[in-house]
Amino acid sequence: MEITTTLPQVSNEAWTAFRLRIKGQVVLPGDPDYEAAREAKNTIYNRKPAVVVRAEDAADVSRTITFARRFGLPFTVKGGGHSIGGHSVNNGGLVIDMRRMNNIRVDAENRTAWAQSGAIAREFLAAVEPYGLAVPFGDAGSVGLGGITLGGGIGYLVRKHGLTIDNLLGIEMVTADGQIVQATETENPDLFWALRGGGGNFGVVTGFQYKLVSVPQIYGGALVLPATKDVIREYARLSLEAPEELTSISMVTKAPPMPFIPEDKVGVPSLIVFVAYIGDIEKGPGAVAPLRALAEPIADVLGPMPLSGLYAYLEPAEQPARVRVRSGFYNEINDEILDATLAFIESGPPSMNFLQVRPIGNGAMNRVSPEATAFSHRDAQFLLAIIDHWEDAEEDGANEAWVDAFWQSIAGYRQGVYSNFLQAEGEARIREAYAAAAFDRLADLKLRYDPANVFSGNENIPPKPLSAAA
Ligand SMILES: Cc1cc2nc3c(=O)[nH]c(=O)nc-3n(C[C@H](O)[C@H](O)[C@H](O)COP(=O)(O)OP(=O)(O)OC[C@H]3O[C@@H](n4cnc5c(N)ncnc54)[C@H](O)[C@@H]3O)c2cc1C
């Protein structure tokens, strides 16, 4: 049997051999699945790859990399599809889609789990939550394990249990030359270091082994307060003074029409605080009392709930939309940032836009040595992100201008950036995500693992030039 290829550089014979050996699905333009297969959640990036390979196992990944390299096809790697910079889908190349590789094996007794990298956070939590266990992922259930873990992973458990990568025991990865390798603290430790923060620069990760932490229930939900300067300032201060069991992720925004927001408060500048207190449930009300006392709440739906219950709050922000994000780590939220935030939120476009505020300091992630992982901003106290979602391409100019002007007014106070929140902002910003020594070591390791930079569809760390490495 011969299968005709639509790729000009590939012979029918080579194409036939490739297709017969791939266990997963090969999706081409015109196939019924093509539109879904090429979807990037950030619809600003409307790209049309020549082939999407929905891999079934590590051997599929290895064969696909080898095939793409043999015929000079650029390729990208897609998991949950949430890359803010649209990196996981390309124009005219090949996409390795990991979503079918979403098996999860839980060892509840030893509190570990093995997950294929194509699983998303919601699937993972559904597998471990029945045991009262969790891994610190982020605030969105549809974000892929591959993307979030390789960048670091900052979420609701960060103050008590650190980053996702602080709970990572091992990785299985397919290298640029198609080899399947393992990385742990003792096996390929350099690679294990690089994969904890260095993103998709070193290979296609096929599986992760995580340490599980105990989270049988949380005291949490949403607390909505009026967004005044005093309220936001005190929220930031109290969040760092709170017990480590309390982490919150909040947004300063005009209150959207959500079921728990009173109708007459829709549109009012608000601080919406999504809370996770993971200590003893009886101590939950006491832990959140200082936040509740900040002002007469607009809404208060805090109470005992499963950790997975928090995912519902972010669902509107996970839908495909045109998205612009500008972000940074901060050591404090000063008066200038507060003034700018209130002014820009008040005058914002009629889109879903907000300043996301994540108090992450005084906790477990800060106690890990900055040299221990490629993620090096271990002293960060806050992660601030200006996030704007809209539908219509005609509104790009107004929304982008608003984000950029807001960003200009707060950018100067930042202390670095989180690589997973970058939006293809250029080399200087990628360097900002790492300490200088960490970036240098990453570039060295890139030269060792991917000298041809075939994994470049990402926030790219180019291999150190051979001359510089000698
Ligand atoms: C709505 C939303 C909420 C978010 N919330 C959080 C949060 O709370 N905490 C947080 O830390 N981050 C958060 N993020 C950022 C998120 O972690 C990154 O955007 C991440 O890269 C998305 O991963 P993905 O697999 O869904 O995306 P994809 O677009 O599929 O992948 C993104 C990139 O990751 C790399 N990659 C993915 N899978 C693999 C793999 N198997 N092997 C090698 N490389 C791979 C590739 O370079 C790829 O281009 C959020 C993003 C969004 C859009």
Ligand as a Chemical Component Dictionary entry (heavy atoms), coordinates in Angstrom:
data_LIG
# 
_chem_comp.id                   LIG 
_chem_comp.type                 NON-POLYMER 
_chem_comp.pdbx_formal_charge   0 
_chem_comp.three_letter_code    LIG 
# 
loop_
_chem_comp_atom.comp_id 
_chem_comp_atom.atom_id 
_chem_comp_atom.alt_atom_id 
_chem_comp_atom.type_symbol 
_chem_comp_atom.charge 
_chem_comp_atom.model_Cartn_x 
_chem_comp_atom.model_Cartn_y 
_chem_comp_atom.model_Cartn_z 
_chem_comp_atom.pdbx_ordinal 
LIG C1  C1  C 0 -6.013 30.335 31.505 1  
LIG C2  C2  C 0 -4.596 30.091 31.938 2  
LIG C3  C3  C 0 -4.313 29.881 33.285 3  
LIG C4  C4  C 0 -3.004 29.644 33.697 4  
LIG N1  N1  N 0 -2.754 29.457 35.032 5  
LIG C5  C5  C 0 -1.496 29.170 35.437 6  
LIG C6  C6  C 0 -1.208 28.945 36.813 7  
LIG O1  O1  O 0 -2.077 29.043 37.673 8  
LIG N2  N2  N 0 0.058  28.646 37.163 9  
LIG C7  C7  C 0 1.057  28.537 36.239 10 
LIG O2  O2  O 0 2.175  28.224 36.623 11 
LIG N3  N3  N 0 0.823  28.757 34.930 12 
LIG C8  C8  C 0 -0.424 29.080 34.512 13 
LIG N4  N4  N 0 -0.661 29.340 33.194 14 
LIG C9  C9  C 0 0.460  29.319 32.245 15 
LIG C10 C10 C 0 0.670  27.914 31.730 16 
LIG O3  O3  O 0 1.393  27.175 32.691 17 
LIG C11 C11 C 0 1.467  27.938 30.412 18 
LIG O4  O4  O 0 0.762  28.679 29.458 19 
LIG C12 C12 C 0 1.742  26.527 29.913 20 
LIG O5  O5  O 0 2.785  26.570 28.974 21 
LIG C13 C13 C 0 0.531  25.898 29.274 22 
LIG O6  O6  O 0 0.768  24.545 29.065 23 
LIG P1  P1  P 0 -0.122 23.739 28.012 24 
LIG O7  O7  O 0 0.420  22.357 27.946 25 
LIG O8  O8  O 0 -1.559 23.917 28.326 26 
LIG O9  O9  O 0 0.166  24.565 26.697 27 
LIG P2  P2  P 0 0.722  24.168 25.251 28 
LIG O10 O10 O 0 0.398  25.345 24.414 29 
LIG O11 O11 O 0 0.214  22.862 24.815 30 
LIG O12 O12 O 0 2.269  24.064 25.484 31 
LIG C14 C14 C 0 3.022  25.207 25.797 32 
LIG C15 C15 C 0 4.480  24.934 25.593 33 
LIG O13 O13 O 0 4.925  24.029 26.598 34 
LIG C16 C16 C 0 5.872  23.136 26.056 35 
LIG N5  N5  N 0 5.356  21.776 26.214 36 
LIG C17 C17 C 0 4.095  21.382 26.463 37 
LIG N6  N6  N 0 4.045  20.052 26.603 38 
LIG C18 C18 C 0 5.300  19.599 26.429 39 
LIG C19 C19 C 0 5.906  18.316 26.459 40 
LIG N7  N7  N 0 5.201  17.218 26.702 41 
LIG N8  N8  N 0 7.240  18.220 26.242 42 
LIG C20 C20 C 0 7.978  19.326 25.992 43 
LIG N9  N9  N 0 7.454  20.556 25.949 44 
LIG C21 C21 C 0 6.134  20.691 26.176 45 
LIG C22 C22 C 0 6.085  23.516 24.621 46 
LIG O14 O14 O 0 7.205  24.374 24.525 47 
LIG C23 C23 C 0 4.824  24.268 24.276 48 
LIG O15 O15 O 0 5.008  25.242 23.275 49 
LIG C24 C24 C 0 -1.953 29.608 32.749 50 
LIG C25 C25 C 0 -2.232 29.841 31.397 51 
LIG C26 C26 C 0 -3.533 30.091 30.992 52 
LIG C27 C27 C 0 -3.795 30.365 29.550 53 
# 
loop_
_chem_comp_bond.comp_id 
_chem_comp_bond.atom_id_1 
_chem_comp_bond.atom_id_2 
_chem_comp_bond.value_order 
_chem_comp_bond.pdbx_ordinal 
LIG C1  C2  SING 1  
LIG C2  C3  SING 2  
LIG C2  C26 DOUB 3  
LIG C3  C4  DOUB 4  
LIG C4  N1  SING 5  
LIG C4  C24 SING 6  
LIG N1  C5  DOUB 7  
LIG C5  C6  SING 8  
LIG C5  C8  SING 9  
LIG C6  O1  DOUB 10 
LIG C6  N2  SING 11 
LIG N2  C7  SING 12 
LIG C7  O2  DOUB 13 
LIG C7  N3  SING 14 
LIG N3  C8  DOUB 15 
LIG C8  N4  SING 16 
LIG N4  C9  SING 17 
LIG N4  C24 SING 18 
LIG C9  C10 SING 19 
LIG C10 O3  SING 20 
LIG C10 C11 SING 21 
LIG C11 O4  SING 22 
LIG C11 C12 SING 23 
LIG C12 O5  SING 24 
LIG C12 C13 SING 25 
LIG C13 O6  SING 26 
LIG O6  P1  SING 27 
LIG P1  O7  DOUB 28 
LIG P1  O8  SING 29 
LIG P1  O9  SING 30 
LIG O9  P2  SING 31 
LIG P2  O10 DOUB 32 
LIG P2  O11 SING 33 
LIG P2  O12 SING 34 
LIG O12 C14 SING 35 
LIG C14 C15 SING 36 
LIG C15 O13 SING 37 
LIG C15 C23 SING 38 
LIG O13 C16 SING 39 
LIG C16 N5  SING 40 
LIG C16 C22 SING 41 
LIG N5  C17 SING 42 
LIG N5  C21 SING 43 
LIG C17 N6  DOUB 44 
LIG N6  C18 SING 45 
LIG C18 C19 SING 46 
LIG C18 C21 DOUB 47 
LIG C19 N7  SING 48 
LIG C19 N8  DOUB 49 
LIG N8  C20 SING 50 
LIG C20 N9  DOUB 51 
LIG N9  C21 SING 52 
LIG C22 O14 SING 53 
LIG C22 C23 SING 54 
LIG C23 O15 SING 55 
LIG C24 C25 DOUB 56 
LIG C25 C26 SING 57 
LIG C26 C27 SING 58 
# 
